[in-house]
Amino acid sequence: MNDVVAEAKLRAPGHEIVLKLPKRLPRLGIDVRR
């Protein structure tokens, strides 16, 4: 999992923020991932 998270951070720093946010905001996560 660590490798996947690290790679995600390199590709899009925004992912790190999404991972830290609670799962109550799936809408935000989807927008950032797109």
PDB file of N, CA, C, O and CB in Angstrom:
ATOM      1  N   MET A   1       0.840  -1.215   0.000  1.00  0.00           N
ATOM      2  CA  MET A   1       0.000   0.000   0.000  1.00  0.00           C
ATOM      3  C   MET A   1       0.867   1.253   0.000  1.00  0.00           C
ATOM      4  O   MET A   1       0.536   2.240  -0.659  1.00  0.00           O
ATOM      5  CB  MET A   1      -0.946   0.012   1.227  1.00  0.00           C
ATOM      6  N   ASN A   2       1.972   1.217   0.736  1.00  0.00           N
ATOM      7  CA  ASN A   2       2.834   2.401   0.824  1.00  0.00           C
ATOM      8  C   ASN A   2       3.322   2.837  -0.556  1.00  0.00           C
ATOM      9  O   ASN A   2       3.351   4.028  -0.863  1.00  0.00           O
ATOM     10  CB  ASN A   2       4.034   2.119   1.739  1.00  0.00           C
ATOM     11  N   ASP A   3       3.700   1.873  -1.376  1.00  0.00           N
ATOM     12  CA  ASP A   3       4.187   2.209  -2.725  1.00  0.00           C
ATOM     13  C   ASP A   3       3.092   2.895  -3.526  1.00  0.00           C
ATOM     14  O   ASP A   3       3.349   3.865  -4.239  1.00  0.00           O
ATOM     15  CB  ASP A   3       4.674   0.942  -3.467  1.00  0.00           C
ATOM     16  N   VAL A   4       1.880   2.391  -3.407  1.00  0.00           N
ATOM     17  CA  VAL A   4       0.753   2.973  -4.158  1.00  0.00           C
ATOM     18  C   VAL A   4       0.500   4.400  -3.697  1.00  0.00           C
ATOM     19  O   VAL A   4       0.280   5.291  -4.517  1.00  0.00           O
ATOM     20  CB  VAL A   4      -0.531   2.118  -3.983  1.00  0.00           C
ATOM     21  N   VAL A   5       0.529   4.617  -2.392  1.00  0.00           N
ATOM     22  CA  VAL A   5       0.284   5.958  -1.845  1.00  0.00           C
ATOM     23  C   VAL A   5       1.388   6.907  -2.285  1.00  0.00           C
ATOM     24  O   VAL A   5       1.112   8.039  -2.682  1.00  0.00           O
ATOM     25  CB  VAL A   5       0.196   5.917  -0.299  1.00  0.00           C
ATOM     26  N   ALA A   6       2.631   6.456  -2.218  1.00  0.00           N
ATOM     27  CA  ALA A   6       3.757   7.307  -2.610  1.00  0.00           C
ATOM     28  C   ALA A   6       3.646   7.680  -4.083  1.00  0.00           C
ATOM     29  O   ALA A   6       3.865   8.830  -4.461  1.00  0.00           O
ATOM     30  CB  ALA A   6       5.104   6.597  -2.335  1.00  0.00           C
ATOM     31  N   GLU A   7       3.303   6.700  -4.906  1.00  0.00           N
ATOM     32  CA  GLU A   7       3.169   6.965  -6.346  1.00  0.00           C
ATOM     33  C   GLU A   7       2.031   7.946  -6.598  1.00  0.00           C
ATOM     34  O   GLU A   7       2.137   8.823  -7.456  1.00  0.00           O
ATOM     35  CB  GLU A   7       2.924   5.651  -7.127  1.00  0.00           C
ATOM     36  N   ALA A   8       0.951   7.796  -5.854  1.00  0.00           N
ATOM     37  CA  ALA A   8      -0.199   8.704  -6.011  1.00  0.00           C
ATOM     38  C   ALA A   8       0.205  10.128  -5.646  1.00  0.00           C
ATOM     39  O   ALA A   8      -0.212  11.085  -6.298  1.00  0.00           O
ATOM     40  CB  ALA A   8      -1.394   8.242  -5.130  1.00  0.00           C
ATOM     41  N   LYS A   9       1.020  10.262  -4.600  1.00  0.00           N
ATOM     42  CA  LYS A   9       1.470  11.600  -4.178  1.00  0.00           C
ATOM     43  C   LYS A   9       2.315  12.236  -5.277  1.00  0.00           C
ATOM     44  O   LYS A   9       2.208  13.435  -5.536  1.00  0.00           O
ATOM     45  CB  LYS A   9       2.281  11.521  -2.852  1.00  0.00           C
ATOM     46  N   LEU A  10       3.155  11.429  -5.920  1.00  0.00           N
ATOM     47  CA  LEU A  10       4.016  11.968  -6.978  1.00  0.00           C
ATOM     48  C   LEU A  10       3.186  12.394  -8.183  1.00  0.00           C
ATOM     49  O   LEU A  10       3.454  13.422  -8.804  1.00  0.00           O
ATOM     50  CB  LEU A  10       5.070  10.928  -7.403  1.00  0.00           C
ATOM     51  N   ARG A  11       2.182  11.598  -8.502  1.00  0.00           N
ATOM     52  CA  ARG A  11       1.342  11.908  -9.670  1.00  0.00           C
ATOM     53  C   ARG A  11       0.440  13.101  -9.413  1.00  0.00           C
ATOM     54  O   ARG A  11       0.294  13.976 -10.267  1.00  0.00           O
ATOM     55  CB  ARG A  11       0.493  10.698 -10.051  1.00  0.00           C
ATOM     56  N   ALA A  12      -0.170  13.134  -8.222  1.00  0.00           N
ATOM     57  CA  ALA A  12      -1.094  14.235  -7.911  1.00  0.00           C
ATOM     58  C   ALA A  12      -1.083  14.515  -6.415  1.00  0.00           C
ATOM     59  O   ALA A  12      -1.699  13.773  -5.650  1.00  0.00           O
ATOM     60  CB  ALA A  12      -2.534  13.902  -8.386  1.00  0.00           C
ATOM     61  N   PRO A  13      -0.393  15.576  -5.978  1.00  0.00           N
ATOM     62  CA  PRO A  13      -0.322  15.934  -4.556  1.00  0.00           C
ATOM     63  C   PRO A  13      -1.708  16.056  -3.944  1.00  0.00           C
ATOM     64  O   PRO A  13      -1.866  15.857  -2.739  1.00  0.00           O
ATOM     65  CB  PRO A  13       0.440  17.245  -4.373  1.00  0.00           C
ATOM     66  N   GLY A  14      -2.716  16.379  -4.748  1.00  0.00           N
ATOM     67  CA  GLY A  14      -4.084  16.522  -4.242  1.00  0.00           C
ATOM     68  C   GLY A  14      -4.593  15.221  -3.640  1.00  0.00           C
ATOM     69  O   GLY A  14      -5.428  15.241  -2.735  1.00  0.00           O
ATOM     70  N   HIS A  15      -4.095  14.085  -4.136  1.00  0.00           N
ATOM     71  CA  HIS A  15      -4.546  12.800  -3.617  1.00  0.00           C
ATOM     72  C   HIS A  15      -4.247  12.678  -2.127  1.00  0.00           C
ATOM     73  O   HIS A  15      -5.041  12.121  -1.370  1.00  0.00           O
ATOM     74  CB  HIS A  15      -3.885  11.655  -4.385  1.00  0.00           C
ATOM     75  N   GLU A  16      -3.104  13.198  -1.716  1.00  0.00           N
ATOM     76  CA  GLU A  16      -2.725  13.104  -0.304  1.00  0.00           C
ATOM     77  C   GLU A  16      -3.771  13.785   0.563  1.00  0.00           C
ATOM     78  O   GLU A  16      -4.137  13.278   1.623  1.00  0.00           O
ATOM     79  CB  GLU A  16      -1.337  13.735  -0.064  1.00  0.00           C
ATOM     80  N   ILE A  17      -4.247  14.935   0.106  1.00  0.00           N
ATOM     81  CA  ILE A  17      -5.263  15.669   0.860  1.00  0.00           C
ATOM     82  C   ILE A  17      -6.546  14.853   0.919  1.00  0.00           C
ATOM     83  O   ILE A  17      -7.195  14.779   1.962  1.00  0.00           O
ATOM     84  CB  ILE A  17      -5.531  17.056   0.224  1.00  0.00           C
ATOM     85  N   VAL A  18      -6.908  14.244  -0.202  1.00  0.00           N
ATOM     86  CA  VAL A  18      -8.142  13.447  -0.253  1.00  0.00           C
ATOM     87  C   VAL A  18      -8.053  12.273   0.711  1.00  0.00           C
ATOM     88  O   VAL A  18      -9.023  11.951   1.398  1.00  0.00           O
ATOM     89  CB  VAL A  18      -8.409  12.939  -1.687  1.00  0.00           C
ATOM     90  N   LEU A  19      -6.885  11.632   0.760  1.00  0.00           N
ATOM     91  CA  LEU A  19      -6.718  10.480   1.640  1.00  0.00           C
ATOM     92  C   LEU A  19      -6.852  10.887   3.102  1.00  0.00           C
ATOM     93  O   LEU A  19      -7.330  10.106   3.925  1.00  0.00           O
ATOM     94  CB  LEU A  19      -5.361   9.817   1.400  1.00  0.00           C
ATOM     95  N   LYS A  20      -6.429  12.116   3.429  1.00  0.00           N
ATOM     96  CA  LYS A  20      -6.493  12.586   4.814  1.00  0.00           C
ATOM     97  C   LYS A  20      -7.903  13.015   5.198  1.00  0.00           C
ATOM     98  O   LYS A  20      -8.265  13.004   6.375  1.00  0.00           O
ATOM     99  CB  LYS A  20      -5.526  13.745   5.024  1.00  0.00           C
ATOM    100  N   LEU A  21      -8.703  13.395   4.190  1.00  0.00           N
ATOM    101  CA  LEU A  21     -10.067  13.836   4.484  1.00  0.00           C
ATOM    102  C   LEU A  21     -10.941  12.643   4.869  1.00  0.00           C
ATOM    103  O   LEU A  21     -10.680  11.521   4.435  1.00  0.00           O
ATOM    104  CB  LEU A  21     -10.672  14.576   3.270  1.00  0.00           C
ATOM    105  N   PRO A  22     -11.967  12.874   5.672  1.00  0.00           N
ATOM    106  CA  PRO A  22     -12.894  11.797   6.050  1.00  0.00           C
ATOM    107  C   PRO A  22     -13.668  11.316   4.837  1.00  0.00           C
ATOM    108  O   PRO A  22     -13.812  12.044   3.855  1.00  0.00           O
ATOM    109  CB  PRO A  22     -13.869  12.271   7.147  1.00  0.00           C
ATOM    110  N   LYS A  23     -14.164  10.089   4.906  1.00  0.00           N
ATOM    111  CA  LYS A  23     -14.885   9.517   3.764  1.00  0.00           C
ATOM    112  C   LYS A  23     -16.280  10.108   3.629  1.00  0.00           C
ATOM    113  O   LYS A  23     -17.088   9.626   2.835  1.00  0.00           O
ATOM    114  CB  LYS A  23     -14.978   8.000   3.901  1.00  0.00           C
ATOM    115  N   ARG A  24     -16.561  11.136   4.393  1.00  0.00           N
ATOM    116  CA  ARG A  24     -17.871  11.778   4.304  1.00  0.00           C
ATOM    117  C   ARG A  24     -17.940  12.709   3.098  1.00  0.00           C
ATOM    118  O   ARG A  24     -19.002  13.239   2.772  1.00  0.00           O
ATOM    119  CB  ARG A  24     -18.175  12.557   5.590  1.00  0.00           C
ATOM    120  N   LEU A  25     -16.786  12.905   2.430  1.00  0.00           N
ATOM    121  CA  LEU A  25     -16.762  13.813   1.281  1.00  0.00           C
ATOM    122  C   LEU A  25     -16.350  13.065   0.013  1.00  0.00           C
ATOM    123  O   LEU A  25     -15.334  13.401  -0.596  1.00  0.00           O
ATOM    124  CB  LEU A  25     -15.800  14.991   1.542  1.00  0.00           C
ATOM    125  N   PRO A  26     -17.128  12.052  -0.392  1.00  0.00           N
ATOM    126  CA  PRO A  26     -16.779  11.279  -1.599  1.00  0.00           C
ATOM    127  C   PRO A  26     -16.843  12.152  -2.839  1.00  0.00           C
ATOM    128  O   PRO A  26     -16.124  11.919  -3.810  1.00  0.00           O
ATOM    129  CB  PRO A  26     -17.719  10.071  -1.763  1.00  0.00           C
ATOM    130  N   ARG A  27     -17.710  13.160  -2.802  1.00  0.00           N
ATOM    131  CA  ARG A  27     -17.888  14.038  -3.956  1.00  0.00           C
ATOM    132  C   ARG A  27     -16.575  14.779  -4.237  1.00  0.00           C
ATOM    133  O   ARG A  27     -16.151  14.875  -5.389  1.00  0.00           O
ATOM    134  CB  ARG A  27     -19.053  15.047  -3.710  1.00  0.00           C
ATOM    135  N   LEU A  28     -15.944  15.294  -3.201  1.00  0.00           N
ATOM    136  CA  LEU A  28     -14.689  16.021  -3.362  1.00  0.00           C
ATOM    137  C   LEU A  28     -13.611  15.079  -3.900  1.00  0.00           C
ATOM    138  O   LEU A  28     -12.847  15.438  -4.797  1.00  0.00           O
ATOM    139  CB  LEU A  28     -14.243  16.651  -2.016  1.00  0.00           C
ATOM    140  N   GLY A  29     -13.562  13.870  -3.339  1.00  0.00           N
ATOM    141  CA  GLY A  29     -12.565  12.898  -3.775  1.00  0.00           C
ATOM    142  C   GLY A  29     -12.697  12.584  -5.254  1.00  0.00           C
ATOM    143  O   GLY A  29     -11.700  12.495  -5.970  1.00  0.00           O
ATOM    144  N   ILE A  30     -13.939  12.415  -5.711  1.00  0.00           N
ATOM    145  CA  ILE A  30     -14.172  12.106  -7.125  1.00  0.00           C
ATOM    146  C   ILE A  30     -13.711  13.270  -8.000  1.00  0.00           C
ATOM    147  O   ILE A  30     -13.075  13.061  -9.033  1.00  0.00           O
ATOM    148  CB  ILE A  30     -15.670  11.798  -7.380  1.00  0.00           C
ATOM    149  N   ASP A  31     -14.034  14.494  -7.588  1.00  0.00           N
ATOM    150  CA  ASP A  31     -13.651  15.668  -8.375  1.00  0.00           C
ATOM    151  C   ASP A  31     -12.133  15.770  -8.481  1.00  0.00           C
ATOM    152  O   ASP A  31     -11.604  16.043  -9.558  1.00  0.00           O
ATOM    153  CB  ASP A  31     -14.229  16.952  -7.750  1.00  0.00           C
ATOM    154  N   VAL A  32     -11.436  15.554  -7.377  1.00  0.00           N
ATOM    155  CA  VAL A  32      -9.974  15.677  -7.375  1.00  0.00           C
ATOM    156  C   VAL A  32      -9.352  14.566  -8.220  1.00  0.00           C
ATOM    157  O   VAL A  32      -8.409  14.813  -8.971  1.00  0.00           O
ATOM    158  CB  VAL A  32      -9.419  15.627  -5.926  1.00  0.00           C
ATOM    159  N   ARG A  33      -9.873  13.352  -8.102  1.00  0.00           N
ATOM    160  CA  ARG A  33      -9.304  12.231  -8.850  1.00  0.00           C
ATOM    161  C   ARG A  33      -9.483  12.430 -10.346  1.00  0.00           C
ATOM    162  O   ARG A  33      -8.635  12.008 -11.132  1.00  0.00           O
ATOM    163  CB  ARG A  33      -9.947  10.911  -8.414  1.00  0.00           C
ATOM    164  N   ARG A  34     -10.562  13.060 -10.743  1.00  0.00           N
ATOM    165  CA  ARG A  34     -10.793  13.308 -12.168  1.00  0.00           C
ATOM    166  C   ARG A  34      -9.857  14.392 -12.640  1.00  0.00           C
ATOM    167  O   ARG A  34      -9.882  14.761 -13.814  1.00  0.00           O
ATOM    168  CB  ARG A  34     -12.263  13.703 -12.441  1.00  0.00           C
TER     169      ARG A  34
END
